[in-house]
Amino acid sequence: MISIIIPTYNSGETLIKALASVYKNSFKDFEVIVVDDASNDNTHELVKNYPVRYLLLKSNNGAAFARNRGASWQKGKYSYF
């Protein structure tokens, strides 16, 4: 299994395009972890339409922090960002 970790901050529309692309893939042994870096848009509502593990950070700490936090949640042997 692989872990796909997607950090996001106020980029709901882009996130939906990324998730749609991931779930079109024929490879199915993966998990998706969305790490929301304290967005103030509707990201939390948009991800409800996808089977993702969703982590909402309390404060904005930047993409590197969000990636590392997502990696700490991963169950897969490999991670992709």
SEMIKE-397531 format. One line per field, with one value per atom (N, C-alpha, C): atom name; x, y, z; residue number from 1. Coordinates in Angstrom, 1 decimal. Layout:
atom: [CA/...]
u: [X/...]
v: [Y/...]
w: [Z/...]
nr: [NUM/...]
//
This chain:
atom: [N/CA/C/N/CA/C/N/CA/C/N/CA/C/N/CA/C/N/CA/C/N/CA/C/N/CA/C/N/CA/C/N/CA/C/N/CA/C/N/CA/C/N/CA/C/N/CA/C/N/CA/C/N/CA/C/N/CA/C/N/CA/C/N/CA/C/N/CA/C/N/CA/C/N/CA/C/N/CA/C/N/CA/C/N/CA/C/N/CA/C/N/CA/C/N/CA/C/N/CA/C/N/CA/C/N/CA/C/N/CA/C/N/CA/C/N/CA/C/N/CA/C/N/CA/C/N/CA/C/N/CA/C/N/CA/C/N/CA/C/N/CA/C/N/CA/C/N/CA/C/N/CA/C/N/CA/C/N/CA/C/N/CA/C/N/CA/C/N/CA/C/N/CA/C/N/CA/C/N/CA/C/N/CA/C/N/CA/C/N/CA/C/N/CA/C/N/CA/C/N/CA/C/N/CA/C/N/CA/C/N/CA/C/N/CA/C/N/CA/C/N/CA/C/N/CA/C/N/CA/C/N/CA/C/N/CA/C/N/CA/C/N/CA/C/N/CA/C/N/CA/C/N/CA/C/N/CA/C/N/CA/C/N/CA/C/N/CA/C/N/CA/C/N/CA/C/N/CA/C/N/CA/C]
u: [0.8/0.0/0.9/0.4/1.1/0.2/0.8/0.1/0.3/-0.8/-0.7/-1.1/-0.1/-0.3/-0.5/-1.6/-1.9/-2.0/-1.0/-1.2/-2.0/-2.8/-3.6/-3.8/-4.0/-4.3/-5.1/-6.4/-7.3/-7.2/-7.2/-7.1/-8.1/-9.4/-10.4/-10.6/-10.7/-10.9/-9.8/-8.6/-7.4/-7.4/-7.7/-7.7/-8.7/-9.9/-10.9/-10.4/-9.7/-9.2/-8.1/-7.3/-6.3/-6.9/-7.9/-8.6/-9.3/-9.9/-10.6/-9.6/-8.5/-7.4/-6.9/-6.7/-6.2/-7.2/-8.4/-9.4/-9.8/-9.4/-9.6/-8.6/-7.5/-6.4/-6.8/-6.3/-6.6/-5.9/-4.9/-4.2/-5.1/-5.4/-6.3/-5.7/-4.5/-3.9/-3.2/-4.1/-3.5/-4.5/-4.0/-4.8/-4.4/-5.4/-5.2/-5.3/-4.3/-4.3/-4.3/-5.4/-5.4/-5.1/-4.1/-3.7/-4.0/-5.1/-5.6/-4.8/-4.0/-3.1/-3.9/-5.0/-5.8/-6.5/-7.0/-7.7/-9.0/-9.3/-10.5/-11.5/-11.3/-12.3/-13.2/-13.8/-14.7/-14.0/-12.7/-12.0/-12.6/-12.9/-13.4/-14.7/-15.5/-16.8/-16.5/-15.6/-15.3/-14.7/-13.9/-13.3/-14.2/-15.4/-16.4/-16.9/-16.7/-17.2/-16.2/-15.0/-14.0/-13.6/-13.2/-12.8/-11.3/-11.1/-9.8/-9.7/-8.5/-8.2/-7.9/-8.7/-8.6/-8.1/-7.0/-6.4/-6.4/-7.1/-7.2/-6.2/-5.2/-4.3/-4.9/-4.6/-5.2/-4.6/-3.4/-2.8/-2.0/-1.8/-1.1/0.4/1.0/2.5/3.3/2.7/3.4/3.3/3.7/3.5/4.4/5.7/6.6/6.1/5.6/5.0/3.8/2.9/1.8/2.1/3.1/3.6/4.1/4.9/5.5/4.4/3.4/2.3/1.5/1.3/0.6/1.4/2.7/3.5/3.5/3.3/3.2/1.9/0.9/-0.3/-0.3/0.6/0.5/0.6/-0.1/-0.1/0.7/0.9/1.5/3.0/3.6/5.1/5.8/5.2/5.7/4.8/5.4/4.6/4.9/3.8/3.9/3.2/3.8/3.2/2.8]
v: [-1.2/0.0/1.2/2.3/3.6/4.6/5.6/6.7/8.0/8.6/9.8/11.0/11.8/12.9/14.2/14.9/16.1/17.2/18.1/19.3/20.3/21.0/22.1/23.3/24.4/25.6/26.5/26.7/27.5/27.2/26.0/25.6/24.5/24.7/23.7/23.2/24.2/23.8/23.0/23.3/22.6/21.2/21.2/19.9/18.9/19.4/18.5/18.0/18.8/18.3/17.2/17.4/16.4/15.1/15.2/14.0/13.3/14.0/13.3/12.5/13.1/12.5/11.2/11.3/10.2/9.0/9.3/8.2/7.7/8.3/7.8/6.7/6.6/5.7/4.3/3.4/2.0/1.3/1.8/1.3/1.6/0.6/0.8/0.5/0.1/-0.2/1.1/2.1/3.3/3.9/4.8/5.7/7.1/8.0/9.4/10.1/10.9/11.7/13.2/13.9/15.4/16.1/16.9/17.7/19.1/19.6/21.0/21.9/22.8/23.6/24.9/24.6/25.7/26.6/26.0/26.7/27.4/28.5/29.2/29.3/28.3/28.2/27.0/26.4/25.2/23.9/23.8/22.6/21.4/21.6/20.6/20.0/20.8/20.3/19.6/20.0/19.4/18.0/17.8/16.4/15.4/15.8/14.8/13.9/14.3/13.5/12.5/12.4/11.4/10.6/9.3/8.5/8.8/9.9/10.3/10.3/10.3/10.5/12.0/12.8/14.2/14.7/15.5/16.1/17.6/18.2/19.7/20.2/21.0/21.6/22.9/23.1/24.3/25.6/25.6/26.9/26.6/27.6/27.5/27.5/26.3/26.1/25.9/25.9/25.8/24.4/24.2/23.0/21.9/22.2/21.2/20.6/21.4/20.9/20.0/20.4/19.7/18.3/18.3/17.0/16.1/16.6/15.8/15.3/16.1/15.6/14.5/14.7/13.6/12.4/12.5/11.3/10.5/11.2/10.6/9.8/10.0/9.3/8.1/8.1/7.1/5.7/4.8/3.4/2.7/3.3/2.7/2.6/1.7/1.5/2.7/3.3/4.4/5.6/6.8/8.0/8.8/9.5/10.4/11.7/12.8/14.1/14.8]
w: [0.0/0.0/0.0/-0.7/-0.7/0.0/0.5/1.1/0.3/-0.1/-0.8/0.1/0.4/1.4/0.7/0.9/0.2/1.2/1.4/2.2/1.5/2.2/1.5/2.4/1.8/2.5/1.6/1.9/1.1/-0.4/-0.7/-2.2/-2.5/-2.0/-2.2/-3.6/-4.6/-6.0/-6.5/-6.3/-6.7/-6.0/-4.8/-4.0/-4.7/-5.0/-5.6/-6.9/-7.7/-9.0/-8.7/-7.7/-7.4/-6.9/-6.0/-5.5/-6.6/-7.5/-8.6/-9.5/-9.7/-10.5/-9.8/-8.5/-7.7/-7.8/-7.6/-7.5/-8.9/-10.0/-11.4/-11.7/-10.9/-11.1/-11.0/-11.8/-11.8/-10.6/-10.1/-8.9/-7.7/-6.9/-5.8/-4.4/-4.3/-2.9/-2.4/-2.0/-1.5/-0.5/0.3/1.2/0.8/1.1/0.8/2.2/2.5/3.7/3.3/3.6/3.3/4.6/4.6/5.8/5.5/6.2/6.0/7.0/6.4/7.2/7.7/8.4/9.0/8.0/6.9/5.9/6.4/5.8/6.2/5.0/4.1/3.0/3.3/2.3/2.5/2.3/2.5/2.2/3.0/4.3/5.1/4.6/3.9/3.3/2.0/1.3/0.0/0.1/1.1/1.2/1.7/2.2/2.7/1.6/0.3/-0.8/-1.3/-0.6/-0.9/0.3/0.1/1.2/1.6/2.3/2.7/4.2/4.7/6.1/6.2/7.0/7.0/8.3/8.3/9.4/9.3/10.3/10.3/11.4/10.9/11.9/12.5/13.7/14.4/14.0/13.5/13.0/11.7/10.9/9.7/10.0/9.6/9.9/8.6/7.4/6.2/5.7/4.4/3.7/4.2/4.6/5.1/6.4/7.3/8.5/8.2/7.3/7.0/6.4/5.5/4.9/6.0/6.9/7.9/8.9/9.2/10.0/9.3/8.0/7.3/7.2/7.1/7.0/8.4/9.5/10.8/10.9/10.1/10.1/9.1/8.2/7.1/7.5/6.8/7.0/5.9/4.8/3.6/3.8/3.0/3.1/2.4/1.4/0.7/0.7/0.7/0.7/-0.5/-1.0/-2.1/-1.7/-2.1/-1.8/-3.0]
nr: [1/1/1/2/2/2/3/3/3/4/4/4/5/5/5/6/6/6/7/7/7/8/8/8/9/9/9/10/10/10/11/11/11/12/12/12/13/13/13/14/14/14/15/15/15/16/16/16/17/17/17/18/18/18/19/19/19/20/20/20/21/21/21/22/22/22/23/23/23/24/24/24/25/25/25/26/26/26/27/27/27/28/28/28/29/29/29/30/30/30/31/31/31/32/32/32/33/33/33/34/34/34/35/35/35/36/36/36/37/37/37/38/38/38/39/39/39/40/40/40/41/41/41/42/42/42/43/43/43/44/44/44/45/45/45/46/46/46/47/47/47/48/48/48/49/49/49/50/50/50/51/51/51/52/52/52/53/53/53/54/54/54/55/55/55/56/56/56/57/57/57/58/58/58/59/59/59/60/60/60/61/61/61/62/62/62/63/63/63/64/64/64/65/65/65/66/66/66/67/67/67/68/68/68/69/69/69/70/70/70/71/71/71/72/72/72/73/73/73/74/74/74/75/75/75/76/76/76/77/77/77/78/78/78/79/79/79/80/80/80/81/81/81]
//
